[in-house]
Structure formats: structure tokens, C-alpha cells
Amino acid sequence: MSAASIAGGAVASLSRPALIADIGGTNARFALTDLASARPDMHAVETLPCCEYASLQHAAEAYLATADVRPAQASFAVACPVDGDAIRLTNRAWAFSRRELQGVLGFERFEVINDFGAVAWSVAALAESDVVSLHGDPALPRRGPISVLGPGTGLGVALLVGDAASGWRVVETEGGHVSFAPIGDEEQKIQRWMNQRFGRTSNERLLCGVGLSHIDAALRDPGTGPSPLGDSATVLREPAAIVEAALEGHDLNARRTLARFCSVLGSVAGDTALIHGAKSVMIAGGIVPRFIPFLQSSAFRERFLAKGRFAAYLEKVSLHVITHPQPGLLGAACALRQSENHA
């Protein structure tokens, strides 16, 4: 994606440039934002494959080498817990010291936030065109609590509280790692299959890219007993191929897989809304926007509401899918502004 492809203006014209980044297990996304602009913006957006760089430092240096600007401030959203100085990504063998990276890259101020915390920060800045509504009106004034969750390389969960008048605050969580609660025979089979291989099944084991592959393999397994992943019955198919086959319509197991994925996502979204006391739920991540019509026709909302005595409570909760191309970067820019305002 070229400079100014999301927000207009040449990089050279930025009055107060700052580096923003969204670092996942698969891709490292970088951009520049102008802290002097009225609203969070993004310039010179680039996506770098993590596998091509030995560390986050090398990826950041590669981006800055082509940006022709040396920002004094930065905000990095990373896919892992962010307590303390030492940071280690959950789904990528990258680790760094905040202080050391700040010194090497020459930042006067350096913010590190959780990647789904960044997505939560983006919610208040989203336009109506950045959201597809599954239930409820996206035009209503947004106010918390808002649950933000979504499948990507992992399963991110965050909580946004407050409103535009009183200010927003993000609670970063590791909610994707809570235990999976199967419903029905098919999900119990999937859980047994997963437990045999991983010892424990969390929601993230299913609701992520490789989770699609695991569901697909578990459903294709003849169930004759534990079998290694290399067996023909359980070889993992690529997530993108499963989604493509499911949408094309002739691959029954792919459709069963995607339907089960949507059902489990509905259950987890409903659980999250109850835990957070949410007024709305925002689904993000790189997977769901690829099959929104399929999600709408699936059992997602039925499972979202299937909470016994609290089904009526959840009827009032609005449901939306974030379709903004870079919510993590947008959120990193929002968080940097928030930090500056409270400095």
C-alpha cells in the first residue's frame, strides 16, 4: 500500500510525524501519523512479512529506511501481553526490551500496547463506512462498555469503556485463551481431537486462522483413535483454501467447518458480552470480513443469544463487524494521542 493511500498528503508535509505499528504473528504493519492533524491519520502504510526479519527492530529499521523521516515518537501494538520492559510475542519468536528498542530507534516517547487493545482504541474513530452491522444501528452514538474481539493469527479480546464526552479507556485482556466450552456432539468431538494434540483447548485454538484448519481436520477425522497430524485423514488444509471452498459451495466439509467456526464465534461473543456487560460487540481481525454474508446466514447470532435466562439481555446488544483495512494502526495512532493528552 503506497504513501497517502489511506489519508492524503505527502509524508514530507507531516508537521509532527510519529511512527505507528501493528505487529502480529504473521505481518508487521507500519505507518506514519501526524500528531498535528485534527484526527488520527495514516500515511505511507506498509505491510512487512514477519518471517523475512530476524526481529522487530530489523523490521522497523527496514521501514524507516524507506520512509525518509525520523519520527521522535512511536506507538507499537503487539500481539502479546505488554506488562514490564521485556516483551515476547505470543505467536512469533520475537522478543525485545522496550528501553533498548526505544534507544536504538531514537524515540523520545515510545508507547507499547496490546494489539487488540489498539483495535479497541480504533472503535471510537471508525466511520460508519468502516463497519458492517449484524444487529443494531451503527449510527447510534457509541458508548461503552464495548467488547472488541476477533480471530486472526490468534483470538484477540479487549474492552472499551467510556464515551466521547467523558473520554475513552481501553482494558487490554488475554480473553482469547479462556477454555473452550463445547456445545453438542460435533464440538465435543472437536474438543477431544484438540485435547489429544494440545492437552487443553482454548477458544483461540479454534477461533484463529489455524483454528479453521484444526476444525476441518477434526471433522474429517474418522474417529478411529488418536492419529498424528501427518495421517491423510487429518492433514491440515490452509485456512484460506477452506474459506474459499466453503464459499464456493461444493466442499461439504469446508462448509461444515466454516459453519462451526461461526457458531463457536457466536458463543464466545455472547460470553464476552455477558462478562463485560457490553452494550455492543465489535468483531475485528483479518478473517471474518472475508465471509460476512456467510456469517449473517450462519448460526452466529442464534448462538450469541443462546444464554438461557439472559437471551433477552443480549437481544439489546448490537453486533458489528469492523471492515476498516487497518484498525490496529488507527488504534495505535489514537492511543498515542491519548497518551500525549495525559502526559
PEBEL-V648070 format. One line per field, one symbol per residue. ss: DSSP state (A for helix, B for strand, O for the rest). burial: + if it has 9 or more other ideal C-beta (glycine too) atoms within 8 Angstrom, else -. A space follows every 10 residues. Layout:
ss: ???
burial: ???
This chain:
ss: OOOOOOOOOO AAAOOOBBBB BBBOOOBBBB BBBBOOOOOO OOBBBBBBBA AAOOOAAAAA AAAAAAAOOO OOBBBBBBOO OOOOOBBBOO OOOOBBBAAA AAAAAOOOBB BBBBAAAAAA AAAAAOOAAA BBBBBOOOOO OOBOOBBBBB BOOOBBBBBB BBBOOOBBBB BBOOAAAOBO OOOAAAAAAA AAAAAAAAOO OBAAAAOOAA AAAAAAAAAA OOOOOOOOOO OAAAOOOOAA AAAAAAAAOO OAAAAAAAAA AAAAAAAAAA AAAAAAOOOB BBBBOOOAAA AAAAAAAOOA AAAAAOOAAA AAAAAOOBBB BBOOOOAAAA AAAAAAAAAA AOO
burial: ---+-+--+- +--+--++++ ++++++-+++ +++++-+--+ ++++++-+++ --+--+++++ ++++--+-+- +-++++++++ -+----+-+- ++-+-+-+-- ++--+-+-++ ++++++++++ ++++++---+ +-++-+-+-- -+-+++++++ ++++++++++ +++----+-+ ++--++---+ ------++++ +-+++----- +++++++++- +++++++++- +--------- ---++++-+- -++-+++--- +-++++++++ ++++++++++ ++++-+-+++ +++++-+++- ++-++--+++ +-+++++--- +-++--++++ ++++-+++++ ++++++++++ ---
